[in-house]
Amino acid sequence: MKKTLKGNAVRAPARGAAVTGLTMALAVPATAAAAVAPAAVPPGLSCDTGKHAIDDYTGFALCRNNGSATQTFWVHLVCGWSPDADGEHVTLSPGESGQSTAHCAGLGSGIGEIHVRP
């Protein structure tokens, strides 16, 4: 007696396609979630941000006002396990430069991101 594998022959490729589709569907959101968009600098300001040379828990934003109006900014640090930290508010007239600094608590994992806030 001859066995037919017709049902199994159809299900195997369908099952393989479903697994591949699920794998692709899960891979796309995971990749998209890992990508972090760079923080936008407020219009009219040009800023450099970074960590202190000898202290990974202290971050800064050094900005210049290239606009035609007075602007205020501050640095915002995303501190990992510790609460986020904001630096002092700095007001710049057109053409002026200034720096805002902040410090993450030492119990956390340090600075994860640095943003300039208007």
C-alpha positions in Angstrom: 0.0 0.0 0.0 1.3 3.4 -1.0 1.3 6.2 1.5 0.6 9.7 0.3 2.6 12.6 1.8 0.5 15.2 0.1 -0.8 16.8 3.3 2.6 16.8 4.9 4.4 18.1 1.8 2.2 21.2 1.8 2.4 21.8 5.5 6.2 21.7 5.8 6.8 24.6 3.4 3.9 26.6 4.9 5.3 26.0 8.4 8.8 27.1 7.2 7.4 30.2 5.6 5.5 31.0 8.8 8.6 30.6 11.0 10.6 32.8 8.5 7.9 35.4 8.5 7.8 35.5 12.3 11.5 35.7 12.6 11.6 38.6 10.2 8.7 40.4 12.0 10.5 40.0 15.3 13.9 41.1 13.9 12.6 44.4 12.5 11.2 45.9 15.7 14.2 44.8 17.7 16.6 46.5 15.3 14.4 49.6 15.2 14.1 49.8 19.0 17.9 49.6 19.3 18.5 52.6 17.0 18.4 55.8 19.0 17.8 59.1 17.1 20.4 61.8 17.8 19.2 64.6 20.1 18.2 67.7 18.2 19.9 71.0 19.2 17.5 73.9 19.6 17.4 76.2 16.5 20.0 79.0 16.5 22.4 77.2 18.8 25.5 75.2 17.8 26.5 72.9 20.7 29.2 70.4 21.6 28.3 67.8 24.2 30.4 65.3 26.1 31.6 63.7 29.3 34.1 65.3 31.6 37.7 64.1 30.8 38.2 62.4 34.2 34.7 61.9 35.5 32.3 59.7 33.5 29.4 60.9 35.7 29.7 64.6 34.7 28.4 65.8 31.3 28.3 69.2 29.6 26.8 71.2 26.7 28.9 74.0 25.4 26.8 76.2 23.1 27.1 79.3 21.0 24.1 81.4 20.1 24.2 81.9 16.3 20.7 83.4 16.1 19.5 86.9 16.3 17.5 86.6 19.6 18.5 85.7 23.2 18.3 82.0 24.0 18.3 79.9 27.1 19.5 76.3 27.2 20.5 73.6 29.6 22.1 70.1 29.5 20.0 67.1 30.3 21.7 63.8 31.2 20.1 60.4 31.0 21.8 58.6 33.9 20.9 54.9 33.5 20.0 53.5 36.9 20.1 56.9 38.7 17.6 59.7 38.2 18.2 61.9 35.2 20.0 65.2 35.9 19.6 68.7 34.5 22.3 71.4 34.4 22.0 75.1 35.2 20.0 77.2 32.7 22.3 79.4 30.7 21.0 82.5 28.8 23.0 83.6 25.8 22.7 86.8 23.8 23.4 86.6 20.0 27.1 85.7 19.5 27.7 84.6 23.1 28.9 81.2 24.2 28.3 79.4 27.5 28.3 76.0 29.2 25.8 74.0 31.3 27.0 71.0 33.3 25.3 68.3 35.3 26.3 65.3 37.3 24.7 61.8 37.5 24.7 60.1 40.9 27.6 57.8 41.6 25.5 54.8 42.4 24.2 54.5 38.8 25.7 53.3 35.6 26.8 56.7 34.4 25.7 58.9 31.5 23.8 57.1 28.8 22.7 60.1 26.7 23.3 63.9 26.7 20.7 66.3 25.4 20.5 70.0 25.0 17.1 71.4 26.1 15.7 74.8 25.1 
